[in-house]
Amino acid sequence: MAVLPLVLAATALFEPLGAAAPLTQPVRPPLSPAAEAAAAARAEDDECLGPLPGASDDVVALQLVTAAAKARDEQCQEGSFQMTFGEDAGTFAVPGNTDAGTLVHFPCKFGDTMFPHGQLTFECRADGWHYKSLNCSMCPATSLPVATGSLTGSFDLPSSLKVGEKAELTCKGMRAGQDVYRYGVISFTCQRDGGWAFEEETCAVCWHGDMNVTYGGDWGVFPLPLATGDGEEVLHPCEFKREKFPYGSIKFVCQAGAWKYAGDTCAVCTATNLTVEHGGHRGTYELPRASGTGTKMQKPCAFGGTTYQWGAVDFECREGGWVVFNDTCAACAMTKFRVTHGEDEGMFELPRAATDGEVHDEACVFGEKSYASGVVRFACEAGKWNLKTVTCAA
């Protein structure tokens, strides 16, 4: 805040000192012995140039050109003080026949400028009128309640001498009944009506910035905003340097004054339920989120109330979602079966049987010998292949 000089002049019984004259105590008429003693006791306080008692930091010095009505019979006589405060000047008339110890207060009006807060005070002493104090301001020093983000508290504002003057405070200075902000500033402007008005703020529990996230062999940079409350969350699309995932998001959370990575749901294939049909039966399979194409998942052969002892259902994550790429479910597994017929022996390769009770016929070929008619019949029973009949004939 600017430092403003205060200059005081007075009109009374004596000529003012010249502009170039040294600042000394003016000559005055003889006083009564009591007044002389009081004046001597106050001599140190009555220096012509010195700090203003009780004045704010904006007031540097008081220049007393001449007394404003010297005491007569230990009473102060009428006179006037001319004062400059900042860029404005004012004249203040003090009354006569006033007893020592009397204080006279004036509104803070200097020329056309009226400072709505504070007052100017003069004191009658045994040797005449004296300037005592000044605490004028356009906007007062005050505590102002403010609600920002998720917090409510107050800020201590200084006094201001100018309309339009801005006070900028750190958000750490907020007084509240809970954790306060760690970052940012808040500003107020002194208004013409003598009050402070909120302008803008950047108060935050977590500051804005970029966070680098490594994802597998990939990485990405994600911008994070100001967070006005602890626990605040931000979600970003899963867009990394080399790959952009079609599903999911990355989550960040504001904790203990800093942004932190809090997990992700990035996926090429989302978690889903997929229905598969096999041998007239249907089964529904739960598939997880997959973050890369080519991810495979194998499930047991359970289709509704029917469970197959052999094989599995294989799923693969491809662009667009999960697909079934292999189904090896069987009531009876693929196997080799040795059969003897008379003096002949043959090895038969049997396929998978999709359902229990399935029948499979093989031609009558036993080693190098073949029969013209008939079949070798097998049946899938209770999870395994059994030989049922041999009707081979020459």
LUMNUTI-158438 format. One record per residue (C-alpha): residue in three letters; x, y, z; residue number from 1. Coordinates in pm, whole numbers. Layout:
<pts>
<"ALA", <X, Y, Z>, NUM>,
...
</pts>
This chain:
<pts>
<"MET", <0, 0, 0>, 1>,
<"ALA", <133, 346, -88>, 2>,
<"VAL", <277, 565, 187>, 3>,
<"LEU", <103, 899, 191>, 4>,
<"PRO", <236, 1216, 361>, 5>,
<"LEU", <23, 1416, 598>, 6>,
<"VAL", <96, 1789, 622>, 7>,
<"LEU", <-61, 2003, 892>, 8>,
<"ALA", <-68, 2384, 893>, 9>,
<"ALA", <-247, 2620, 1128>, 10>,
<"THR", <-369, 2978, 1131>, 11>,
<"ALA", <-366, 3172, 1456>, 12>,
<"LEU", <-184, 3449, 1631>, 13>,
<"PHE", <157, 3417, 1468>, 14>,
<"GLU", <310, 3441, 1126>, 15>,
<"PRO", <386, 3104, 957>, 16>,
<"LEU", <747, 3011, 906>, 17>,
<"GLY", <893, 3067, 561>, 18>,
<"ALA", <923, 2777, 321>, 19>,
<"ALA", <1300, 2767, 358>, 20>,
<"ALA", <1304, 2839, 732>, 21>,
<"PRO", <1415, 2564, 971>, 22>,
<"LEU", <1130, 2388, 1151>, 23>,
<"THR", <1144, 2525, 1506>, 24>,
<"GLN", <894, 2585, 1781>, 25>,
<"PRO", <718, 2921, 1715>, 26>,
<"VAL", <748, 3215, 1954>, 27>,
<"ARG", <442, 3253, 2177>, 28>,
<"PRO", <327, 3507, 2440>, 29>,
<"PRO", <415, 3451, 2806>, 30>,
<"LEU", <205, 3185, 2979>, 31>,
<"SER", <111, 3138, 3338>, 32>,
<"PRO", <363, 2945, 3551>, 33>,
<"ALA", <142, 2632, 3535>, 34>,
<"ALA", <116, 2657, 3158>, 35>,
<"GLU", <492, 2713, 3131>, 36>,
<"ALA", <555, 2398, 3335>, 37>,
<"ALA", <312, 2195, 3125>, 38>,
<"ALA", <465, 2326, 2804>, 39>,
<"ALA", <815, 2239, 2922>, 40>,
<"ALA", <701, 1891, 3016>, 41>,
<"ARG", <560, 1845, 2667>, 42>,
<"ALA", <851, 2006, 2484>, 43>,
<"GLU", <974, 1674, 2351>, 44>,
<"ASP", <624, 1592, 2220>, 45>,
<"ASP", <589, 1933, 2050>, 46>,
<"GLU", <870, 1903, 1799>, 47>,
<"CYS", <775, 2074, 1476>, 48>,
<"LEU", <852, 1766, 1265>, 49>,
<"GLY", <798, 1413, 1386>, 50>,
<"PRO", <583, 1102, 1363>, 51>,
<"LEU", <210, 1142, 1403>, 52>,
<"PRO", <94, 987, 1729>, 53>,
<"GLY", <-172, 725, 1664>, 54>,
<"ALA", <-158, 767, 1286>, 55>,
<"SER", <-160, 474, 1046>, 56>,
<"ASP", <141, 361, 841>, 57>,
<"ASP", <10, 575, 556>, 58>,
<"VAL", <96, 893, 746>, 59>,
<"VAL", <467, 975, 756>, 60>,
<"ALA", <505, 1306, 934>, 61>,
<"LEU", <331, 1616, 1065>, 62>,
<"GLN", <464, 1959, 979>, 63>,
<"LEU", <345, 2217, 1232>, 64>,
<"VAL", <389, 2560, 1078>, 65>,
<"THR", <248, 2759, 1371>, 66>,
<"ALA", <25, 2701, 1667>, 67>,
<"ALA", <-345, 2693, 1595>, 68>,
<"ALA", <-453, 2917, 1874>, 69>,
<"LYS", <-229, 2932, 2177>, 70>,
<"ALA", <-358, 2880, 2521>, 71>,
<"ARG", <-474, 3183, 2706>, 72>,
<"ASP", <-534, 3137, 3078>, 73>,
<"GLU", <-483, 2764, 3022>, 74>,
<"GLN", <-767, 2752, 2769>, 75>,
<"CYS", <-731, 2684, 2398>, 76>,
<"GLN", <-854, 2954, 2164>, 77>,
<"GLU", <-1026, 2910, 1832>, 78>,
<"GLY", <-824, 2862, 1518>, 79>,
<"SER", <-792, 2631, 1220>, 80>,
<"PHE", <-563, 2359, 1091>, 81>,
<"GLN", <-488, 2307, 726>, 82>,
<"MET", <-402, 1945, 651>, 83>,
<"THR", <-303, 1750, 341>, 84>,
<"PHE", <-386, 1379, 338>, 85>,
<"GLY", <-262, 1193, 34>, 86>,
<"GLU", <-356, 1413, -261>, 87>,
<"ASP", <-638, 1595, -80>, 88>,
<"ALA", <-632, 1899, 153>, 89>,
<"GLY", <-877, 2006, 420>, 90>,
<"THR", <-926, 2283, 677>, 91>,
<"PHE", <-1044, 2202, 1028>, 92>,
<"ALA", <-1165, 2476, 1266>, 93>,
<"VAL", <-1110, 2418, 1638>, 94>,
<"PRO", <-1322, 2603, 1897>, 95>,
<"GLY", <-1212, 2862, 2151>, 96>,
<"ASN", <-1241, 2881, 2532>, 97>,
<"THR", <-1175, 2511, 2556>, 98>,
<"ASP", <-1026, 2344, 2862>, 99>,
<"ALA", <-704, 2146, 2845>, 100>,
<"GLY", <-764, 1775, 2796>, 101>,
<"THR", <-1059, 1828, 2561>, 102>,
<"LEU", <-1062, 1619, 2241>, 103>,
<"VAL", <-1229, 1742, 1924>, 104>,
<"HIS", <-1312, 1491, 1648>, 105>,
<"PHE", <-1370, 1564, 1279>, 106>,
<"PRO", <-1503, 1350, 993>, 107>,
<"CYS", <-1235, 1254, 742>, 108>,
<"LYS", <-1329, 1511, 475>, 109>,
<"PHE", <-1040, 1655, 279>, 110>,
<"GLY", <-1161, 1893, 10>, 111>,
<"ASP", <-1406, 1704, -212>, 112>,
<"THR", <-1292, 1367, -84>, 113>,
<"MET", <-1485, 1210, 201>, 114>,
<"PHE", <-1326, 909, 364>, 115>,
<"PRO", <-1624, 719, 509>, 116>,
<"HIS", <-1429, 545, 784>, 117>,
<"GLY", <-1234, 687, 1079>, 118>,
<"GLN", <-1186, 1036, 1220>, 119>,
<"LEU", <-934, 1314, 1275>, 120>,
<"THR", <-870, 1418, 1637>, 121>,
<"PHE", <-719, 1731, 1796>, 122>,
<"GLU", <-640, 1778, 2165>, 123>,
<"CYS", <-643, 2092, 2375>, 124>,
<"ARG", <-331, 2105, 2595>, 125>,
<"ALA", <-207, 2367, 2835>, 126>,
<"ASP", <-7, 2535, 2559>, 127>,
<"GLY", <-270, 2519, 2284>, 128>,
<"TRP", <-434, 2291, 2031>, 129>,
<"HIS", <-239, 1987, 1909>, 130>,
<"TYR", <-295, 1727, 1641>, 131>,
<"LYS", <-355, 1393, 1817>, 132>,
<"SER", <-450, 1117, 1574>, 133>,
<"LEU", <-590, 1025, 1235>, 134>,
<"ASN", <-727, 689, 1121>, 135>,
<"CYS", <-909, 782, 802>, 136>,
<"SER", <-968, 521, 531>, 137>,
<"MET", <-1178, 472, 221>, 138>,
<"CYS", <-1225, 105, 309>, 139>,
<"PRO", <-1163, -12, 665>, 140>,
<"ALA", <-944, -289, 796>, 141>,
<"THR", <-1196, -566, 855>, 142>,
<"SER", <-1261, -938, 858>, 143>,
<"LEU", <-1473, -1035, 558>, 144>,
<"PRO", <-1667, -1366, 538>, 145>,
<"VAL", <-1618, -1551, 210>, 146>,
<"ALA", <-1745, -1880, 66>, 147>,
<"THR", <-1505, -2031, -190>, 148>,
<"GLY", <-1538, -2376, -337>, 149>,
<"SER", <-1646, -2612, -62>, 150>,
<"LEU", <-1511, -2399, 225>, 151>,
<"THR", <-1652, -2102, 415>, 152>,
<"GLY", <-1434, -1873, 623>, 153>,
<"SER", <-1306, -1518, 648>, 154>,
<"PHE", <-1011, -1307, 537>, 155>,
<"ASP", <-850, -1017, 726>, 156>,
<"LEU", <-837, -714, 495>, 157>,
<"PRO", <-621, -404, 547>, 158>,
<"SER", <-744, -46, 530>, 159>,
<"SER", <-733, 138, 197>, 160>,
<"LEU", <-720, 506, 107>, 161>,
<"LYS", <-819, 475, -259>, 162>,
<"VAL", <-1130, 370, -444>, 163>,
<"GLY", <-1030, 89, -677>, 164>,
<"GLU", <-731, -17, -473>, 165>,
<"LYS", <-692, -395, -475>, 166>,
<"ALA", <-598, -615, -181>, 167>,
<"GLU", <-453, -951, -282>, 168>,
<"LEU", <-427, -1215, -10>, 169>,
<"THR", <-298, -1571, -6>, 170>,
<"CYS", <-569, -1833, 36>, 171>,
<"LYS", <-365, -1985, 319>, 172>,
<"GLY", <-473, -1683, 525>, 173>,
<"MET", <-836, -1794, 525>, 174>,
<"ARG", <-972, -1846, 876>, 175>,
<"ALA", <-1217, -2136, 885>, 176>,
<"GLY", <-1330, -2411, 1116>, 177>,
<"GLN", <-1173, -2677, 896>, 178>,
<"ASP", <-872, -2739, 675>, 179>,
<"VAL", <-798, -2432, 466>, 180>,
<"TYR", <-658, -2393, 119>, 181>,
<"ARG", <-294, -2464, 46>, 182>,
<"TYR", <-260, -2272, -281>, 183>,
<"GLY", <-378, -1965, -468>, 184>,
<"VAL", <-470, -1604, -400>, 185>,
<"ILE", <-793, -1414, -347>, 186>,
<"SER", <-843, -1046, -430>, 187>,
<"PHE", <-1081, -773, -316>, 188>,
<"THR", <-1133, -417, -443>, 189>,
<"CYS", <-1212, -105, -238>, 190>,
<"GLN", <-1549, 31, -357>, 191>,
<"ARG", <-1677, 388, -371>, 192>,
<"ASP", <-1935, 309, -103>, 193>,
<"GLY", <-1654, 238, 145>, 194>,
<"GLY", <-1677, -140, 142>, 195>,
<"TRP", <-1458, -421, 14>, 196>,
<"ALA", <-1589, -629, -279>, 197>,
<"PHE", <-1471, -975, -383>, 198>,
<"GLU", <-1298, -977, -724>, 199>,
<"GLU", <-1155, -1320, -802>, 200>,
<"GLU", <-980, -1617, -647>, 201>,
<"THR", <-764, -1916, -736>, 202>,
<"CYS", <-793, -2090, -399>, 203>,
<"ALA", <-720, -2461, -415>, 204>,
<"VAL", <-652, -2762, -198>, 205>,
<"CYS", <-466, -2921, -492>, 206>,
<"TRP", <-290, -2706, -752>, 207>,
<"HIS", <-337, -2745, -1126>, 208>,
<"GLY", <-75, -2915, -1342>, 209>,
<"ASP", <5, -3214, -1563>, 210>,
<"MET", <53, -3572, -1443>, 211>,
<"ASN", <249, -3837, -1636>, 212>,
<"VAL", <103, -4187, -1624>, 213>,
<"THR", <280, -4502, -1746>, 214>,
<"TYR", <47, -4773, -1871>, 215>,
<"GLY", <220, -5098, -1962>, 216>,
<"GLY", <477, -4994, -2218>, 217>,
<"ASP", <281, -4681, -2305>, 218>,
<"TRP", <250, -4343, -2132>, 219>,
<"GLY", <34, -4030, -2134>, 220>,
<"VAL", <17, -3676, -1996>, 221>,
<"PHE", <-307, -3572, -1828>, 222>,
<"PRO", <-391, -3210, -1727>, 223>,
<"LEU", <-544, -3165, -1382>, 224>,
<"PRO", <-739, -2856, -1264>, 225>,
<"LEU", <-746, -2668, -936>, 226>,
<"ALA", <-927, -2872, -672>, 227>,
<"THR", <-1125, -2679, -414>, 228>,
<"GLY", <-1190, -2975, -185>, 229>,
<"ASP", <-1005, -3278, -54>, 230>,
<"GLY", <-1134, -3596, -219>, 231>,
<"GLU", <-1230, -3423, -544>, 232>,
<"GLU", <-1203, -3657, -845>, 233>,
<"VAL", <-1122, -3605, -1213>, 234>,
<"LEU", <-1174, -3859, -1494>, 235>,
<"HIS", <-980, -3858, -1822>, 236>,
<"PRO", <-1027, -4068, -2139>, 237>,
<"CYS", <-771, -4347, -2180>, 238>,
<"GLU", <-566, -4170, -2446>, 239>,
<"PHE", <-198, -4259, -2428>, 240>,
<"LYS", <91, -4180, -2657>, 241>,
<"ARG", <61, -4491, -2874>, 242>,
<"GLU", <-284, -4624, -2800>, 243>,
<"LYS", <-628, -4479, -2738>, 244>,
<"PHE", <-856, -4720, -2561>, 245>,
<"PRO", <-1217, -4715, -2681>, 246>,
<"TYR", <-1356, -4784, -2335>, 247>,
<"GLY", <-1294, -4673, -1978>, 248>,
<"SER", <-1125, -4380, -1807>, 249>,
<"ILE", <-835, -4287, -1578>, 250>,
<"LYS", <-924, -4151, -1235>, 251>,
<"PHE", <-727, -3897, -1030>, 252>,
<"VAL", <-814, -3784, -677>, 253>,
<"CYS", <-704, -3483, -469>, 254>,
<"GLN", <-561, -3612, -140>, 255>,
<"ALA", <-358, -3433, 128>, 256>,
<"GLY", <-283, -3136, -98>, 257>,
<"ALA", <-172, -3328, -408>, 258>,
<"TRP", <-325, -3502, -709>, 259>,
<"LYS", <-282, -3881, -712>, 260>,
<"TYR", <-350, -4157, -965>, 261>,
<"ALA", <-647, -4354, -830>, 262>,
<"GLY", <-696, -4631, -1088>, 263>,
<"ASP", <-838, -4685, -1433>, 264>,
<"THR", <-1095, -4880, -1632>, 265>,
<"CYS", <-913, -4853, -1967>, 266>,
<"ALA", <-1015, -5134, -2201>, 267>,
<"VAL", <-1020, -5257, -2559>, 268>,
<"CYS", <-1292, -5499, -2451>, 269>,
<"THR", <-1526, -5408, -2170>, 270>,
<"ALA", <-1639, -5647, -1900>, 271>,
<"THR", <-1947, -5821, -2036>, 272>,
<"ASN", <-2166, -6132, -2037>, 273>,
<"LEU", <-2157, -6345, -2352>, 274>,
<"THR", <-2408, -6623, -2437>, 275>,
<"VAL", <-2280, -6935, -2617>, 276>,
<"GLU", <-2488, -7221, -2766>, 277>,
<"HIS", <-2359, -7578, -2778>, 278>,
<"GLY", <-2547, -7898, -2864>, 279>,
<"GLY", <-2883, -7736, -2816>, 280>,
<"HIS", <-2785, -7590, -2478>, 281>,
<"ARG", <-2703, -7227, -2390>, 282>,
<"GLY", <-2454, -7095, -2139>, 283>,
<"THR", <-2376, -6737, -2028>, 284>,
<"TYR", <-2016, -6648, -1949>, 285>,
<"GLU", <-1883, -6349, -1753>, 286>,
<"LEU", <-1583, -6193, -1924>, 287>,
<"PRO", <-1355, -5932, -1763>, 288>,
<"ARG", <-1221, -5601, -1889>, 289>,
<"ALA", <-929, -5651, -2127>, 290>,
<"SER", <-675, -5378, -2192>, 291>,
<"GLY", <-518, -5536, -2501>, 292>,
<"THR", <-632, -5704, -2822>, 293>,
<"GLY", <-545, -6073, -2835>, 294>,
<"THR", <-622, -6126, -2467>, 295>,
<"LYS", <-759, -6481, -2425>, 296>,
<"MET", <-991, -6628, -2166>, 297>,
<"GLN", <-1086, -6997, -2124>, 298>,
<"LYS", <-1406, -7110, -1952>, 299>,
<"PRO", <-1538, -7457, -1852>, 300>,
<"CYS", <-1812, -7618, -2056>, 301>,
<"ALA", <-2120, -7528, -1855>, 302>,
<"PHE", <-2433, -7462, -2060>, 303>,
<"GLY", <-2729, -7398, -1836>, 304>,
<"GLY", <-2786, -7722, -1644>, 305>,
<"THR", <-2561, -7924, -1874>, 306>,
<"THR", <-2192, -7957, -1796>, 307>,
<"TYR", <-1950, -8133, -2028>, 308>,
<"GLN", <-1659, -8328, -1886>, 309>,
<"TRP", <-1425, -8258, -2173>, 310>,
<"GLY", <-1295, -7945, -2342>, 311>,
<"ALA", <-1345, -7574, -2285>, 312>,
<"VAL", <-1488, -7258, -2440>, 313>,
<"ASP", <-1214, -7016, -2551>, 314>,
<"PHE", <-1275, -6641, -2587>, 315>,
<"GLU", <-1053, -6374, -2740>, 316>,
<"CYS", <-1056, -5994, -2714>, 317>,
<"ARG", <-1061, -5844, -3060>, 318>,
<"GLU", <-1141, -5496, -3185>, 319>,
<"GLY", <-1507, -5447, -3115>, 320>,
<"GLY", <-1530, -5683, -2817>, 321>,
<"TRP", <-1508, -6041, -2695>, 322>,
<"VAL", <-1569, -6332, -2939>, 323>,
<"VAL", <-1579, -6714, -2912>, 324>,
<"PHE", <-1288, -6844, -3118>, 325>,
<"ASN", <-1286, -7211, -3011>, 326>,
<"ASP", <-1531, -7457, -2857>, 327>,
<"THR", <-1391, -7798, -2761>, 328>,
<"CYS", <-1670, -7895, -2527>, 329>,
<"ALA", <-1761, -8266, -2552>, 330>,
<"ALA", <-1958, -8535, -2374>, 331>,
<"CYS", <-1688, -8775, -2489>, 332>,
<"ALA", <-1341, -8670, -2585>, 333>,
<"MET", <-1165, -8748, -2911>, 334>,
<"THR", <-989, -9079, -2868>, 335>,
<"LYS", <-851, -9397, -3035>, 336>,
<"PHE", <-1033, -9725, -2986>, 337>,
<"ARG", <-885, -10076, -3063>, 338>,
<"VAL", <-1136, -10338, -3189>, 339>,
<"THR", <-1082, -10712, -3258>, 340>,
<"HIS", <-1308, -10889, -3508>, 341>,
<"GLY", <-1234, -11257, -3546>, 342>,
<"GLU", <-871, -11279, -3629>, 343>,
<"ASP", <-865, -10915, -3740>, 344>,
<"GLU", <-770, -10611, -3535>, 345>,
<"GLY", <-826, -10244, -3617>, 346>,
<"MET", <-760, -9902, -3460>, 347>,
<"PHE", <-1042, -9652, -3492>, 348>,
<"GLU", <-1009, -9275, -3430>, 349>,
<"LEU", <-1325, -9142, -3269>, 350>,
<"PRO", <-1426, -8773, -3273>, 351>,
<"ARG", <-1560, -8562, -2991>, 352>,
<"ALA", <-1919, -8632, -2904>, 353>,
<"ALA", <-2119, -8319, -2845>, 354>,
<"THR", <-2386, -8495, -2640>, 355>,
<"ASP", <-2416, -8802, -2426>, 356>,
<"GLY", <-2577, -9092, -2618>, 357>,
<"GLU", <-2433, -8981, -2949>, 358>,
<"VAL", <-2367, -9276, -3188>, 359>,
<"HIS", <-2074, -9295, -3430>, 360>,
<"ASP", <-2019, -9557, -3704>, 361>,
<"GLU", <-1687, -9652, -3860>, 362>,
<"ALA", <-1624, -9854, -4178>, 363>,
<"CYS", <-1512, -10213, -4137>, 364>,
<"VAL", <-1143, -10164, -4194>, 365>,
<"PHE", <-916, -10379, -3980>, 366>,
<"GLY", <-557, -10314, -4066>, 367>,
<"GLU", <-515, -10417, -4429>, 368>,
<"LYS", <-842, -10606, -4442>, 369>,
<"SER", <-1171, -10444, -4534>, 370>,
<"TYR", <-1520, -10591, -4520>, 371>,
<"ALA", <-1774, -10526, -4791>, 372>,
<"SER", <-2065, -10457, -4562>, 373>,
<"GLY", <-2148, -10365, -4209>, 374>,
<"VAL", <-2015, -10105, -3963>, 375>,
<"VAL", <-1834, -10079, -3635>, 376>,
<"ARG", <-2068, -9882, -3407>, 377>,
<"PHE", <-1965, -9679, -3101>, 378>,
<"ALA", <-2178, -9484, -2852>, 379>,
<"CYS", <-2088, -9199, -2616>, 380>,
<"GLU", <-2207, -9306, -2275>, 381>,
<"ALA", <-2140, -9150, -1936>, 382>,
<"GLY", <-1849, -8946, -2066>, 383>,
<"LYS", <-1667, -9214, -2265>, 384>,
<"TRP", <-1686, -9403, -2592>, 385>,
<"ASN", <-1809, -9764, -2581>, 386>,
<"LEU", <-1813, -10026, -2856>, 387>,
<"LYS", <-2173, -10123, -2927>, 388>,
<"THR", <-2185, -10355, -3229>, 389>,
<"VAL", <-1972, -10493, -3512>, 390>,
<"THR", <-2176, -10597, -3819>, 391>,
<"CYS", <-1888, -10634, -4059>, 392>,
<"ALA", <-1930, -10914, -4320>, 393>,
<"ALA", <-1737, -11029, -4624>, 394>,
</pts>
